[in-house]
Amino acid sequence: MTPTADPMPVLYLSHGAPPLADDTRWTAELAAWSAELPRPRNILMVSAHWESAPIAVSSTSGTTPLVYDFWGFPQKYYGVTYAAPGAPDLATSVAGLLAGAGEHLHQDPDRGLDHGAYVPLVEMFPEADIPVLQLSMPTLDPQRLFALGRRLAPLRDEGTLIVGSGFTTHNLRWFNPRAGADGTPPTPSSEFDHWAAETMAAGDVDSLLDFLAKAPAAHEAHPRTEHWAPLYVALGAADASAGIEARSVIDGFWFGLSKRSWQLA
């Protein structure tokens, strides 16, 4: 990672469950991706696993424990740590941008990073030396999240890496460990993934915003839309209304779920 005077890119990534750490292919893909990025001044994470209205940010102390928001996994996954520095300056910048739109930002001093944030960060920035702040999603409405992302776009000029962390398809009924991590995905999962790849490449923002009506198998790929929703913050932050430039960095499937991830210019 090297410093840059250009605006930071924006990421949307499929973050994986805690066992992502055991998938050598996927962890290598995430590590290679981060090695290509300019070094961020700080990181703003928008995870599928934090919905809170009014909109809020996580602790800025850097000492708040992680949120192990999963159940039934082996104990080793509850021992993972990620002691990244807090990002109080970033919280101040976010508050200022939202205040300009008439919104008040709340701070939750007891909220640490959840697994949608720290699981990929452990693989991408393992030294945990970049300040990290997590922002809640106050809604799942695509238009409102897109507008939120546009308000956050100036952070890119300050060296902030904005990351939407979700999953390109997320129907846990498809999750089948017996089929293996690289097994053939269910047809609806592959259909939605193909549509998403083509639509992002075409920069068709209108279709992306109306995905429940436009995408094949949308309701099956996302019985609830929280894992797709962070994409809209990323699109807005990339100023997608002027036309997006999206590069699919990671593709393929993990136990039937699409792990496709994009970098937005």
N, C-alpha and C positions, 0 to 999 in steps of 0.2 A: 504494500500500500504506500502510495506517495501523495504528498500534499498537492492540491490543485487550486487554481484561481477560478476555475469554472464552477457553475452550480453543481452540487452533488446530484448523482442520479437518484432515482427512487426505485425501491424494490417491492415486489409482491412475491412472497415465497410460501410454499407449502411446508409447514413447520414440523410435521411428524409428531408422533407420541414419544414418550421417554425412550422406548427401545430404538429410536432412530440412532442413538449412539452406538448400537451394535451392528448397524448396516454400513459396512465399510465402503460400499460404492457411493451411497448417498452422502455420507460424511465427507468423502473425498471430493464430491461435486461441490458441496458447500464451501469447503476450504479453498478449492481452486477458484471459486467465484469471488470470495473475499480478497484473494490475492491479486485479482485484477482491478479491484476498486481503489479509487483514491482514498487516502486515510481520512476518515471523518473526524471532525472536531467533537461531535457527540452523535448519539443515535436516539431517534424517537420511534418507539415501537407501538404499533396499533395491532393488538392481538384479538383473535376471534373469541378469546376467553375472558374478556373484560367488557361487559356491557354495563354502563352506568350513566344515568341521567339525573341531574345535570352532569355535563362533561367534567371529567376529573383527570388528574395526573397522579402518578404513583409517588411514593416517598422519594425525597431528594437527598436523603442522608447518606446513602451508600452502604448502610449497615442493616437495613431492613431485610429479614429473611425472605427467601423465595417462597412463592405460593405453589405448593405441591398439589395442584388441583386435578388429581386423578386418584383412582382407587383400584386396589387389587393387583398391583404390580409388585415384583420382587423388591425387597428392601433396598437394594443397591441404588434404585432410582430415586429414593427419598434422601439419599446422602449426597446427591449432586449439589455443588455450590457454584455460585457465579457472583463474585464480589466486585462487580464493576463499580466505579465511582458514581456518586450521585450527580445529578445535572441541574442544580438550582438555577443557573443562568438560562438554561434551555426552558425551564418551567416559566421563568419570567418572560421570555420571548413569546412563548405560546400564549400566556395570559394576555400579553399586549395585543397580539394578533386577533385573538378572540374578542377582546374588549372593543376593538375597532368595528366588530360586527354586532356589538350589543350583547355579547355573551360573557358570562362570568365563569371563570375557571375555578373549580374546586380542587383542593389538594387532600389526598388521603394519606396521612403520614404513616399509616400502618400497612399500606399496600405495597408488597414487593412485586418483583417480576413473576408472572405466571409462566407455565411451560410453553405457551405460544411465543413467549419472548426469549426465555433463557435457553430452551432446547436448541434452536438454531444458532443463537449467539455463542454458545459453548463451542460449536463446530467452526463458526466463521471468524470469531475473534476470541480465541481460547485464552489469550493473556489477560482478558478482562480489564484492560487498561484504558478503555474509552468510556466516558460517562454515558449512562443510559437512563432514559426516562420513558415510562409507558403512559399512553393516553387511552382513556376509555372510549368506547363507541357509544354515543348517547342515543343511537337509533340504528335500525338495520335498513332504513330507507335509502336506496341507492343515490337518489338526487341530493338528499341532505348530506350524505357522507361525501359525495363528490364536491359539494360546496364547501364542506369542512376542509377537505384536502386543498382546495384552491386557496383558502385563507392561510393555510400552513406553508404554501409554496415559498414565500420569502425566506424561510428557514434554510432552504437549499443554498442560498447565497452566503449564509453564515457558516457553511460547512457541516450542516446537519444531514445525516443519512436518515431519510424517512422510510420505514419498513412496514408494509402491511403483511401480517402473518396470519395465514389461514390454511386452506387446502382447496385445490382446484376441483376435486370432487370429494364429498364427505358424507357418505351414507354408511354408517357403521354396520348395517346388516350385510354389507358386502365384505366386510373385513374377515378374511379367512386365512389364518396362519397356516393351516394344513396345506394350502395351495402354494405356499412359499412366497417370499417377498416379490419375486419377479414373475409370478404366475400370470396366466391370461386373465385380464380384468373382465368384469361383467360388461356386456354390450352397452348398457346405458352409460357406464363410466367412460368407456372409450369414445362413445358418440359425443358426450358433452365435452370431453377433452379436445377432440378434433374441432368441434365448433369454437371452443374458446381460443385455440391456437390460431385458427383462421381469422376469427373476428378481431382478435388483438392485432394480428399482423396487418389487417386491413385498416386498422384505426377506426373501426365502426363503433364510436362511442355510444350512439343512440341505441344500437342493438345490445351493447353491453349493459347499459342502464335498464333496458327492458328485457333482461335475460329470461325472466320467468315465462314470458310470452314468446320469445324468439329462439331460445336455445332448445335443442332436442334433449329430452329426458331431464329437463331442469329440475322438476320437483323430485325426481328420483335421485339425481346427483346431489341435491341439497334439500332434504326434507325440511330442514330449517336453515336459513341462509347466513348464519353468523360466520361460517368459514369462508364464504365468498365475499362478504361485506367489506373486509379490509382492502380489497382491490379498489374500491371506489375512492377511498381516501388516497391511495397511491395514484390513481388516475388523476384526481383533482390536483394533487401536489405536483404532478408532472405537466400541469397546464394542458390537460387532454383536449380541452375545447378547441385548441389551436391545431389539433392533430397530434396523435401520439406516435412516438417512435418506440416500439416495444420489441425487445429481443428475448426470445425464449431461451433461457440459460440452462434450465434443468427440465427434463421431460421423463416419461416413463411412469410406471405404476408401482405402488407399494401395497402389497396385500389387497389389490383390487382398487385402490384409491389413486387418483391422478396426483402426482407430485410436481406437476408443471409449475415453473416459477419464471418470472419475467423481471428484466431490468428495463426501466423506463428512462429515456433521456430527459 
